[in-house]
């Protein structure tokens, strides 16, 4: 059995703006609605990895679905909001104006420490990621090789859980666009499902 965690392609959105916290919240909503920038296609290795999988799972976000199509996936087996990215909290503050990376780091840290304005709490999101991992394991037991065209934070938590239950991986959790990690099931490992 094999599970491939792949991050979606580059979204078609400006990431160079300086914004206040309220504008950052609007930007996050736009980010969740945009598709993939086709000027940055998947590398051949990502296409080959997708082609080796019998079953594909996507979130219901456009960037996940469009990425699967660009990878050459003919049929998406599961498309579910359960597999959406862990959302970014935001606030209505008008000052200061910061870069997108600074707001992202600030709100991710605040979220991990309990700030969940406008999004699901950190603990609930982490539990959802573990449920996603369990579903991917179930699908791998049925289909053999499963591709999840997912998202940065969610993939990280899924990878962590798969390792915890005994799956072996080929590298780090995918952080850059189109990066992937392959997890394998060891037949003699009683900890894995």
C-alpha positions as protocol buffer text, in pm:
chain_id: "A"
residue {
  index: 1
  type: UNK
  ca { x: 0 y: 0 z: 0 }
}
residue {
  index: 2
  type: UNK
  ca { x: 111 y: 352 z: -78 }
}
residue {
  index: 3
  type: UNK
  ca { x: -12 y: 702 z: 8 }
}
residue {
  index: 4
  type: UNK
  ca { x: 128 y: 1000 z: -182 }
}
residue {
  index: 5
  type: UNK
  ca { x: 82 y: 1337 z: -13 }
}
residue {
  index: 6
  type: UNK
  ca { x: 125 y: 1613 z: -273 }
}
residue {
  index: 7
  type: UNK
  ca { x: 84 y: 1986 z: -230 }
}
residue {
  index: 8
  type: UNK
  ca { x: -125 y: 2164 z: -492 }
}
residue {
  index: 9
  type: UNK
  ca { x: 26 y: 2387 z: -761 }
}
residue {
  index: 10
  type: UNK
  ca { x: 89 y: 2760 z: -731 }
}
residue {
  index: 11
  type: UNK
  ca { x: -237 y: 2956 z: -689 }
}
residue {
  index: 12
  type: UNK
  ca { x: -305 y: 3246 z: -924 }
}
residue {
  index: 13
  type: UNK
  ca { x: -292 y: 3527 z: -666 }
}
residue {
  index: 14
  type: UNK
  ca { x: -61 y: 3815 z: -575 }
}
residue {
  index: 15
  type: UNK
  ca { x: 150 y: 3741 z: -267 }
}
residue {
  index: 16
  type: UNK
  ca { x: 356 y: 4060 z: -257 }
}
residue {
  index: 17
  type: UNK
  ca { x: 109 y: 4304 z: -103 }
}
residue {
  index: 18
  type: UNK
  ca { x: 135 y: 4470 z: 236 }
}
residue {
  index: 19
  type: UNK
  ca { x: -197 y: 4443 z: 417 }
}
residue {
  index: 20
  type: UNK
  ca { x: -358 y: 4515 z: 750 }
}
residue {
  index: 21
  type: UNK
  ca { x: -520 y: 4225 z: 937 }
}
residue {
  index: 22
  type: UNK
  ca { x: -868 y: 4295 z: 795 }
}
residue {
  index: 23
  type: UNK
  ca { x: -730 y: 4302 z: 440 }
}
residue {
  index: 24
  type: UNK
  ca { x: -538 y: 3981 z: 515 }
}
residue {
  index: 25
  type: UNK
  ca { x: -870 y: 3812 z: 598 }
}
residue {
  index: 26
  type: UNK
  ca { x: -1012 y: 3921 z: 261 }
}
residue {
  index: 27
  type: UNK
  ca { x: -694 y: 3795 z: 91 }
}
residue {
  index: 28
  type: UNK
  ca { x: -733 y: 3453 z: 258 }
}
residue {
  index: 29
  type: UNK
  ca { x: -1091 y: 3430 z: 124 }
}
residue {
  index: 30
  type: UNK
  ca { x: -967 y: 3513 z: -227 }
}
residue {
  index: 31
  type: UNK
  ca { x: -685 y: 3259 z: -191 }
}
residue {
  index: 32
  type: UNK
  ca { x: -942 y: 2991 z: -109 }
}
residue {
  index: 33
  type: UNK
  ca { x: -1141 y: 3076 z: -423 }
}
residue {
  index: 34
  type: UNK
  ca { x: -867 y: 3104 z: -688 }
}
residue {
  index: 35
  type: UNK
  ca { x: -741 y: 2840 z: -924 }
}
residue {
  index: 36
  type: UNK
  ca { x: -391 y: 2735 z: -1025 }
}
residue {
  index: 37
  type: UNK
  ca { x: -151 y: 2951 z: -1224 }
}
residue {
  index: 38
  type: UNK
  ca { x: -90 y: 2739 z: -1534 }
}
residue {
  index: 39
  type: UNK
  ca { x: 239 y: 2923 z: -1600 }
}
residue {
  index: 40
  type: UNK
  ca { x: 381 y: 2695 z: -1328 }
}
residue {
  index: 41
  type: UNK
  ca { x: 289 y: 2341 z: -1439 }
}
residue {
  index: 42
  type: UNK
  ca { x: 370 y: 2032 z: -1232 }
}
residue {
  index: 43
  type: UNK
  ca { x: 717 y: 1881 z: -1280 }
}
residue {
  index: 44
  type: UNK
  ca { x: 741 y: 1550 z: -1463 }
}
residue {
  index: 45
  type: UNK
  ca { x: 821 y: 1362 z: -1141 }
}
residue {
  index: 46
  type: UNK
  ca { x: 492 y: 1479 z: -986 }
}
residue {
  index: 47
  type: UNK
  ca { x: 297 y: 1372 z: -1297 }
}
residue {
  index: 48
  type: UNK
  ca { x: 466 y: 1029 z: -1290 }
}
residue {
  index: 49
  type: UNK
  ca { x: 389 y: 986 z: -920 }
}
residue {
  index: 50
  type: UNK
  ca { x: 22 y: 1077 z: -978 }
}
residue {
  index: 51
  type: UNK
  ca { x: 7 y: 834 z: -1271 }
}
residue {
  index: 52
  type: UNK
  ca { x: 119 y: 548 z: -1044 }
}
residue {
  index: 53
  type: UNK
  ca { x: -179 y: 596 z: -810 }
}
residue {
  index: 54
  type: UNK
  ca { x: -505 y: 408 z: -859 }
}
residue {
  index: 55
  type: UNK
  ca { x: -720 y: 651 z: -658 }
}
residue {
  index: 56
  type: UNK
  ca { x: -712 y: 1029 z: -609 }
}
residue {
  index: 57
  type: UNK
  ca { x: -843 y: 1235 z: -318 }
}
residue {
  index: 58
  type: UNK
  ca { x: -889 y: 1613 z: -328 }
}
residue {
  index: 59
  type: UNK
  ca { x: -1032 y: 1882 z: -107 }
}
residue {
  index: 60
  type: UNK
  ca { x: -1324 y: 2084 z: -238 }
}
residue {
  index: 61
  type: UNK
  ca { x: -1099 y: 2389 z: -287 }
}
residue {
  index: 62
  type: UNK
  ca { x: -1040 y: 2490 z: -650 }
}
residue {
  index: 63
  type: UNK
  ca { x: -660 y: 2477 z: -617 }
}
residue {
  index: 64
  type: UNK
  ca { x: -674 y: 2109 z: -516 }
}
residue {
  index: 65
  type: UNK
  ca { x: -913 y: 2009 z: -795 }
}
residue {
  index: 66
  type: UNK
  ca { x: -734 y: 2204 z: -1068 }
}
residue {
  index: 67
  type: UNK
  ca { x: -399 y: 2064 z: -954 }
}
residue {
  index: 68
  type: UNK
  ca { x: -529 y: 1708 z: -991 }
}
residue {
  index: 69
  type: UNK
  ca { x: -639 y: 1787 z: -1347 }
}
residue {
  index: 70
  type: UNK
  ca { x: -299 y: 1939 z: -1432 }
}
residue {
  index: 71
  type: UNK
  ca { x: -137 y: 1620 z: -1297 }
}
residue {
  index: 72
  type: UNK
  ca { x: -338 y: 1425 z: -1554 }
}
residue {
  index: 73
  type: UNK
  ca { x: -582 y: 1267 z: -1311 }
}
residue {
  index: 74
  type: UNK
  ca { x: -876 y: 1139 z: -1514 }
}
residue {
  index: 75
  type: UNK
  ca { x: -1112 y: 1068 z: -1224 }
}
residue {
  index: 76
  type: UNK
  ca { x: -1117 y: 1206 z: -872 }
}
residue {
  index: 77
  type: UNK
  ca { x: -1236 y: 933 z: -635 }
}
residue {
  index: 78
  type: UNK
  ca { x: -1310 y: 1159 z: -336 }
}
residue {
  index: 79
  type: UNK
  ca { x: -1363 y: 1536 z: -326 }
}
residue {
  index: 80
  type: UNK
  ca { x: -1458 y: 1643 z: 25 }
}
residue {
  index: 81
  type: UNK
  ca { x: -1443 y: 1956 z: 242 }
}
residue {
  index: 82
  type: UNK
  ca { x: -1299 y: 1736 z: 517 }
}
residue {
  index: 83
  type: UNK
  ca { x: -970 y: 1748 z: 323 }
}
residue {
  index: 84
  type: UNK
  ca { x: -961 y: 2130 z: 296 }
}
residue {
  index: 85
  type: UNK
  ca { x: -666 y: 2326 z: 427 }
}
residue {
  index: 86
  type: UNK
  ca { x: -645 y: 2415 z: 794 }
}
residue {
  index: 87
  type: UNK
  ca { x: -787 y: 2762 z: 783 }
}
residue {
  index: 88
  type: UNK
  ca { x: -599 y: 3076 z: 877 }
}
residue {
  index: 89
  type: UNK
  ca { x: -752 y: 3291 z: 1152 }
}
residue {
  index: 90
  type: UNK
  ca { x: -771 y: 3664 z: 1096 }
}
residue {
  index: 91
  type: UNK
  ca { x: -891 y: 3980 z: 1267 }
}
residue {
  index: 92
  type: UNK
  ca { x: -1043 y: 4319 z: 1183 }
}
residue {
  index: 93
  type: UNK
  ca { x: -743 y: 4532 z: 1284 }
}
residue {
  index: 94
  type: UNK
  ca { x: -663 y: 4823 z: 1055 }
}
residue {
  index: 95
  type: UNK
  ca { x: -301 y: 4863 z: 1167 }
}
residue {
  index: 96
  type: UNK
  ca { x: -26 y: 4765 z: 1115 }
}
residue {
  index: 97
  type: UNK
  ca { x: 31 y: 4681 z: 749 }
}
residue {
  index: 98
  type: UNK
  ca { x: 255 y: 4377 z: 713 }
}
residue {
  index: 99
  type: UNK
  ca { x: 364 y: 4141 z: 436 }
}
residue {
  index: 100
  type: UNK
  ca { x: 163 y: 3823 z: 370 }
}
residue {
  index: 101
  type: UNK
  ca { x: 439 y: 3594 z: 505 }
}
residue {
  index: 102
  type: UNK
  ca { x: 452 y: 3790 z: 832 }
}
residue {
  index: 103
  type: UNK
  ca { x: 74 y: 3777 z: 878 }
}
residue {
  index: 104
  type: UNK
  ca { x: 75 y: 3406 z: 794 }
}
residue {
  index: 105
  type: UNK
  ca { x: 339 y: 3327 z: 1055 }
}
residue {
  index: 106
  type: UNK
  ca { x: 176 y: 3552 z: 1314 }
}
residue {
  index: 107
  type: UNK
  ca { x: -175 y: 3407 z: 1271 }
}
residue {
  index: 108
  type: UNK
  ca { x: -53 y: 3044 z: 1249 }
}
residue {
  index: 109
  type: UNK
  ca { x: 132 y: 3086 z: 1579 }
}
residue {
  index: 110
  type: UNK
  ca { x: -163 y: 3266 z: 1738 }
}
residue {
  index: 111
  type: UNK
  ca { x: -392 y: 2987 z: 1614 }
}
residue {
  index: 112
  type: UNK
  ca { x: -169 y: 2717 z: 1765 }
}
residue {
  index: 113
  type: UNK
  ca { x: -189 y: 2904 z: 2098 }
}
residue {
  index: 114
  type: UNK
  ca { x: -569 y: 2924 z: 2094 }
}
residue {
  index: 115
  type: UNK
  ca { x: -669 y: 3223 z: 1879 }
}
residue {
  index: 116
  type: UNK
  ca { x: -933 y: 3094 z: 1635 }
}
residue {
  index: 117
  type: UNK
  ca { x: -1126 y: 3401 z: 1523 }
}
residue {
  index: 118
  type: UNK
  ca { x: -1328 y: 3311 z: 1210 }
}
residue {
  index: 119
  type: UNK
  ca { x: -1196 y: 2950 z: 1185 }
}
residue {
  index: 120
  type: UNK
  ca { x: -1213 y: 2608 z: 1348 }
}
residue {
  index: 121
  type: UNK
  ca { x: -1001 y: 2582 z: 1665 }
}
residue {
  index: 122
  type: UNK
  ca { x: -652 y: 2432 z: 1638 }
}
residue {
  index: 123
  type: UNK
  ca { x: -747 y: 2119 z: 1833 }
}
residue {
  index: 124
  type: UNK
  ca { x: -1048 y: 2052 z: 1607 }
}
residue {
  index: 125
  type: UNK
  ca { x: -838 y: 2105 z: 1293 }
}
residue {
  index: 126
  type: UNK
  ca { x: -571 y: 1867 z: 1423 }
}
residue {
  index: 127
  type: UNK
  ca { x: -836 y: 1602 z: 1498 }
}
residue {
  index: 128
  type: UNK
  ca { x: -976 y: 1651 z: 1146 }
}
residue {
  index: 129
  type: UNK
  ca { x: -626 y: 1594 z: 1003 }
}
residue {
  index: 130
  type: UNK
  ca { x: -599 y: 1267 z: 1196 }
}
residue {
  index: 131
  type: UNK
  ca { x: -940 y: 1158 z: 1058 }
}
residue {
  index: 132
  type: UNK
  ca { x: -817 y: 1246 z: 708 }
}
residue {
  index: 133
  type: UNK
  ca { x: -511 y: 1026 z: 762 }
}
residue {
  index: 134
  type: UNK
  ca { x: -730 y: 739 z: 878 }
}
residue {
  index: 135
  type: UNK
  ca { x: -950 y: 777 z: 567 }
}
residue {
  index: 136
  type: UNK
  ca { x: -644 y: 777 z: 342 }
}
residue {
  index: 137
  type: UNK
  ca { x: -524 y: 455 z: 509 }
}
residue {
  index: 138
  type: UNK
  ca { x: -866 y: 296 z: 452 }
}
residue {
  index: 139
  type: UNK
  ca { x: -861 y: 402 z: 86 }
}
residue {
  index: 140
  type: UNK
  ca { x: -506 y: 268 z: 44 }
}
residue {
  index: 141
  type: UNK
  ca { x: -617 y: -68 z: 187 }
}
residue {
  index: 142
  type: UNK
  ca { x: -889 y: -78 z: -82 }
}
residue {
  index: 143
  type: UNK
  ca { x: -709 y: 76 z: -382 }
}
residue {
  index: 144
  type: UNK
  ca { x: -341 y: 5 z: -314 }
}
residue {
  index: 145
  type: UNK
  ca { x: -193 y: 342 z: -415 }
}
residue {
  index: 146
  type: UNK
  ca { x: -368 y: 668 z: -321 }
}
residue {
  index: 147
  type: UNK
  ca { x: -279 y: 1023 z: -420 }
}
residue {
  index: 148
  type: UNK
  ca { x: -391 y: 1311 z: -198 }
}
residue {
  index: 149
  type: UNK
  ca { x: -362 y: 1647 z: -372 }
}
residue {
  index: 150
  type: UNK
  ca { x: -367 y: 1849 z: -54 }
}
residue {
  index: 151
  type: UNK
  ca { x: -247 y: 2154 z: 130 }
}
residue {
  index: 152
  type: UNK
  ca { x: 64 y: 2254 z: 324 }
}
residue {
  index: 153
  type: UNK
  ca { x: -51 y: 2250 z: 687 }
}
residue {
  index: 154
  type: UNK
  ca { x: -297 y: 1964 z: 649 }
}
residue {
  index: 155
  type: UNK
  ca { x: -36 y: 1749 z: 471 }
}
residue {
  index: 156
  type: UNK
  ca { x: 209 y: 1815 z: 755 }
}
residue {
  index: 157
  type: UNK
  ca { x: -36 y: 1689 z: 1018 }
}
residue {
  index: 158
  type: UNK
  ca { x: -141 y: 1391 z: 806 }
}
residue {
  index: 159
  type: UNK
  ca { x: 225 y: 1297 z: 756 }
}
residue {
  index: 160
  type: UNK
  ca { x: 287 y: 1321 z: 1128 }
}
residue {
  index: 161
  type: UNK
  ca { x: -4 y: 1089 z: 1204 }
}
residue {
  index: 162
  type: UNK
  ca { x: 94 y: 835 z: 936 }
}
residue {
  index: 163
  type: UNK
  ca { x: 444 y: 815 z: 1086 }
}
residue {
  index: 164
  type: UNK
  ca { x: 293 y: 775 z: 1432 }
}
residue {
  index: 165
  type: UNK
  ca { x: 94 y: 468 z: 1323 }
}
residue {
  index: 166
  type: UNK
  ca { x: 395 y: 309 z: 1158 }
}
residue {
  index: 167
  type: UNK
  ca { x: 397 y: 417 z: 793 }
}
residue {
  index: 168
  type: UNK
  ca { x: 739 y: 481 z: 640 }
}
residue {
  index: 169
  type: UNK
  ca { x: 805 y: 783 z: 420 }
}
residue {
  index: 170
  type: UNK
  ca { x: 1055 y: 890 z: 159 }
}
residue {
  index: 171
  type: UNK
  ca { x: 1115 y: 1242 z: 287 }
}
residue {
  index: 172
  type: UNK
  ca { x: 973 y: 1548 z: 456 }
}
residue {
  index: 173
  type: UNK
  ca { x: 614 y: 1666 z: 434 }
}
residue {
  index: 174
  type: UNK
  ca { x: 557 y: 1859 z: 109 }
}
residue {
  index: 175
  type: UNK
  ca { x: 581 y: 2235 z: 167 }
}
residue {
  index: 176
  type: UNK
  ca { x: 649 y: 2382 z: -177 }
}
residue {
  index: 177
  type: UNK
  ca { x: 400 y: 2375 z: -463 }
}
residue {
  index: 178
  type: UNK
  ca { x: 393 y: 2037 z: -641 }
}
residue {
  index: 179
  type: UNK
  ca { x: 621 y: 1873 z: -379 }
}
residue {
  index: 180
  type: UNK
  ca { x: 524 y: 1525 z: -265 }
}
residue {
  index: 181
  type: UNK
  ca { x: 610 y: 1260 z: -8 }
}
residue {
  index: 182
  type: UNK
  ca { x: 548 y: 889 z: -52 }
}
residue {
  index: 183
  type: UNK
  ca { x: 437 y: 674 z: 243 }
}
residue {
  index: 184
  type: UNK
  ca { x: 457 y: 295 z: 232 }
}
residue {
  index: 185
  type: UNK
  ca { x: 289 y: 34 z: 445 }
}
residue {
  index: 186
  type: UNK
  ca { x: 508 y: -240 z: 590 }
}
residue {
  index: 187
  type: UNK
  ca { x: 323 y: -571 z: 583 }
}
residue {
  index: 188
  type: UNK
  ca { x: 486 y: -696 z: 903 }
}
residue {
  index: 189
  type: UNK
  ca { x: 419 y: -374 z: 1095 }
}
residue {
  index: 190
  type: UNK
  ca { x: 133 y: -430 z: 1339 }
}
residue {
  index: 191
  type: UNK
  ca { x: 111 y: -58 z: 1421 }
}
residue {
  index: 192
  type: UNK
  ca { x: -8 y: 30 z: 1070 }
}
residue {
  index: 193
  type: UNK
  ca { x: -355 y: -41 z: 944 }
}
